[in-house]
Amino acid sequence: MGRDPRGLIAMAIVGMFQSTRPHGA
């Protein structure tokens, strides 16, 4: 995979945030 580590890190952070935050916008 030739993807930048920042992309993976950002995705992981977003996933964790979404998982921790309740569903409701």
PyMOL Python script that loads the backbone (N, CA, C, O; Angstrom):
from pymol import cmd

cmd.read_pdbstr("""\
ATOM      1  N   MET A   1       0.860  -1.210   0.000  1.00  0.00           N
ATOM      2  CA  MET A   1       0.000   0.000   0.000  1.00  0.00           C
ATOM      3  C   MET A   1       0.891   1.253   0.000  1.00  0.00           C
ATOM      4  O   MET A   1       1.801   1.367   0.821  1.00  0.00           O
ATOM      5  N   GLY A   2       0.633   2.169  -0.899  1.00  0.00           N
ATOM      6  CA  GLY A   2       1.446   3.390  -0.946  1.00  0.00           C
ATOM      7  C   GLY A   2       0.662   4.589  -0.438  1.00  0.00           C
ATOM      8  O   GLY A   2       0.669   5.666  -1.034  1.00  0.00           O
ATOM      9  N   ARG A   3      -0.011   4.367   0.677  1.00  0.00           N
ATOM     10  CA  ARG A   3      -0.809   5.492   1.232  1.00  0.00           C
ATOM     11  C   ARG A   3      -0.028   6.177   2.343  1.00  0.00           C
ATOM     12  O   ARG A   3       0.765   5.538   3.033  1.00  0.00           O
ATOM     13  N   ASP A   4      -0.250   7.472   2.518  1.00  0.00           N
ATOM     14  CA  ASP A   4       0.478   8.198   3.565  1.00  0.00           C
ATOM     15  C   ASP A   4      -0.029   7.767   4.936  1.00  0.00           C
ATOM     16  O   ASP A   4      -1.215   7.478   5.094  1.00  0.00           O
ATOM     17  N   PRO A   5       0.860   7.720   5.931  1.00  0.00           N
ATOM     18  CA  PRO A   5       0.450   7.327   7.291  1.00  0.00           C
ATOM     19  C   PRO A   5      -0.572   8.297   7.860  1.00  0.00           C
ATOM     20  O   PRO A   5      -1.400   7.920   8.689  1.00  0.00           O
ATOM     21  N   ARG A   6      -0.515   9.546   7.414  1.00  0.00           N
ATOM     22  CA  ARG A   6      -1.462  10.538   7.957  1.00  0.00           C
ATOM     23  C   ARG A   6      -2.891  10.109   7.638  1.00  0.00           C
ATOM     24  O   ARG A   6      -3.788  10.252   8.468  1.00  0.00           O
ATOM     25  N   GLY A   7      -3.096   9.587   6.445  1.00  0.00           N
ATOM     26  CA  GLY A   7      -4.450   9.172   6.059  1.00  0.00           C
ATOM     27  C   GLY A   7      -4.950   8.078   6.990  1.00  0.00           C
ATOM     28  O   GLY A   7      -6.086   8.125   7.461  1.00  0.00           O
ATOM     29  N   LEU A   8      -4.094   7.092   7.253  1.00  0.00           N
ATOM     30  CA  LEU A   8      -4.517   5.986   8.130  1.00  0.00           C
ATOM     31  C   LEU A   8      -4.784   6.516   9.534  1.00  0.00           C
ATOM     32  O   LEU A   8      -5.772   6.146  10.169  1.00  0.00           O
ATOM     33  N   ILE A   9      -3.900   7.382  10.012  1.00  0.00           N
ATOM     34  CA  ILE A   9      -4.066   7.940  11.361  1.00  0.00           C
ATOM     35  C   ILE A   9      -5.366   8.735  11.436  1.00  0.00           C
ATOM     36  O   ILE A   9      -6.140   8.583  12.382  1.00  0.00           O
ATOM     37  N   ALA A  10      -5.600   9.577  10.440  1.00  0.00           N
ATOM     38  CA  ALA A  10      -6.820  10.391  10.433  1.00  0.00           C
ATOM     39  C   ALA A  10      -8.040   9.483  10.441  1.00  0.00           C
ATOM     40  O   ALA A  10      -8.997   9.723  11.177  1.00  0.00           O
ATOM     41  N   MET A  11      -8.001   8.436   9.616  1.00  0.00           N
ATOM     42  CA  MET A  11      -9.149   7.514   9.552  1.00  0.00           C
ATOM     43  C   MET A  11      -9.367   6.862  10.919  1.00  0.00           C
ATOM     44  O   MET A  11     -10.502   6.742  11.379  1.00  0.00           O
ATOM     45  N   ALA A  12      -8.286   6.446  11.559  1.00  0.00           N
ATOM     46  CA  ALA A  12      -8.397   5.795  12.869  1.00  0.00           C
ATOM     47  C   ALA A  12      -8.982   6.772  13.884  1.00  0.00           C
ATOM     48  O   ALA A  12      -9.847   6.406  14.679  1.00  0.00           O
ATOM     49  N   ILE A  13      -8.507   8.016  13.853  1.00  0.00           N
ATOM     50  CA  ILE A  13      -9.000   9.027  14.800  1.00  0.00           C
ATOM     51  C   ILE A  13     -10.492   9.262  14.567  1.00  0.00           C
ATOM     52  O   ILE A  13     -11.280   9.276  15.512  1.00  0.00           O
ATOM     53  N   VAL A  14     -10.867   9.445  13.316  1.00  0.00           N
ATOM     54  CA  VAL A  14     -12.280   9.690  12.994  1.00  0.00           C
ATOM     55  C   VAL A  14     -13.124   8.503  13.451  1.00  0.00           C
ATOM     56  O   VAL A  14     -14.191   8.685  14.038  1.00  0.00           O
ATOM     57  N   GLY A  15     -12.653   7.303  13.185  1.00  0.00           N
ATOM     58  CA  GLY A  15     -13.403   6.107  13.587  1.00  0.00           C
ATOM     59  C   GLY A  15     -13.575   6.064  15.101  1.00  0.00           C
ATOM     60  O   GLY A  15     -14.662   5.771  15.600  1.00  0.00           O
ATOM     61  N   MET A  16     -12.503   6.356  15.825  1.00  0.00           N
ATOM     62  CA  MET A  16     -12.590   6.330  17.292  1.00  0.00           C
ATOM     63  C   MET A  16     -13.557   7.413  17.774  1.00  0.00           C
ATOM     64  O   MET A  16     -14.380   7.170  18.656  1.00  0.00           O
ATOM     65  N   PHE A  17     -13.452   8.600  17.192  1.00  0.00           N
ATOM     66  CA  PHE A  17     -14.334   9.698  17.598  1.00  0.00           C
ATOM     67  C   PHE A  17     -15.782   9.316  17.347  1.00  0.00           C
ATOM     68  O   PHE A  17     -16.636   9.501  18.214  1.00  0.00           O
ATOM     69  N   GLN A  18     -16.061   8.786  16.165  1.00  0.00           N
ATOM     70  CA  GLN A  18     -17.444   8.422  15.820  1.00  0.00           C
ATOM     71  C   GLN A  18     -17.931   7.322  16.757  1.00  0.00           C
ATOM     72  O   GLN A  18     -19.086   7.329  17.183  1.00  0.00           O
ATOM     73  N   SER A  19     -17.055   6.387  17.073  1.00  0.00           N
ATOM     74  CA  SER A  19     -17.451   5.270  17.938  1.00  0.00           C
ATOM     75  C   SER A  19     -17.720   5.787  19.358  1.00  0.00           C
ATOM     76  O   SER A  19     -18.656   5.345  20.023  1.00  0.00           O
ATOM     77  N   THR A  20     -16.882   6.730  19.809  1.00  0.00           N
ATOM     78  CA  THR A  20     -17.047   7.247  21.172  1.00  0.00           C
ATOM     79  C   THR A  20     -18.224   8.212  21.247  1.00  0.00           C
ATOM     80  O   THR A  20     -18.973   8.212  22.224  1.00  0.00           O
ATOM     81  N   ARG A  21     -18.383   9.027  20.221  1.00  0.00           N
ATOM     82  CA  ARG A  21     -19.469  10.029  20.246  1.00  0.00           C
ATOM     83  C   ARG A  21     -20.807   9.364  19.935  1.00  0.00           C
ATOM     84  O   ARG A  21     -20.864   8.452  19.111  1.00  0.00           O
ATOM     85  N   PRO A  22     -21.868   9.801  20.574  1.00  0.00           N
ATOM     86  CA  PRO A  22     -23.198   9.231  20.319  1.00  0.00           C
ATOM     87  C   PRO A  22     -23.722   9.631  18.946  1.00  0.00           C
ATOM     88  O   PRO A  22     -23.340  10.667  18.402  1.00  0.00           O
ATOM     89  N   HIS A  23     -24.585   8.815  18.403  1.00  0.00           N
ATOM     90  CA  HIS A  23     -25.135   9.112  17.071  1.00  0.00           C
ATOM     91  C   HIS A  23     -26.230  10.169  17.198  1.00  0.00           C
ATOM     92  O   HIS A  23     -27.272   9.925  17.807  1.00  0.00           O
ATOM     93  N   GLY A  24     -25.991  11.324  16.627  1.00  0.00           N
ATOM     94  CA  GLY A  24     -27.018  12.380  16.701  1.00  0.00           C
ATOM     95  C   GLY A  24     -26.418  13.680  16.238  1.00  0.00           C
ATOM     96  O   GLY A  24     -25.583  14.260  16.931  1.00  0.00           O
ATOM     97  N   ALA A  25     -26.829  14.153  15.073  1.00  0.00           N
ATOM     98  CA  ALA A  25     -26.249  15.405  14.578  1.00  0.00           C
ATOM     99  C   ALA A  25     -27.325  16.479  14.597  1.00  0.00           C
ATOM    100  O   ALA A  25     -27.064  17.622  14.221  1.00  0.00           O
TER     101      ALA A  25
END
""", "prot")
cmd.dss("prot")
cmd.show_as("cartoon", "prot")
cmd.util.cbc("prot")
cmd.orient("prot")
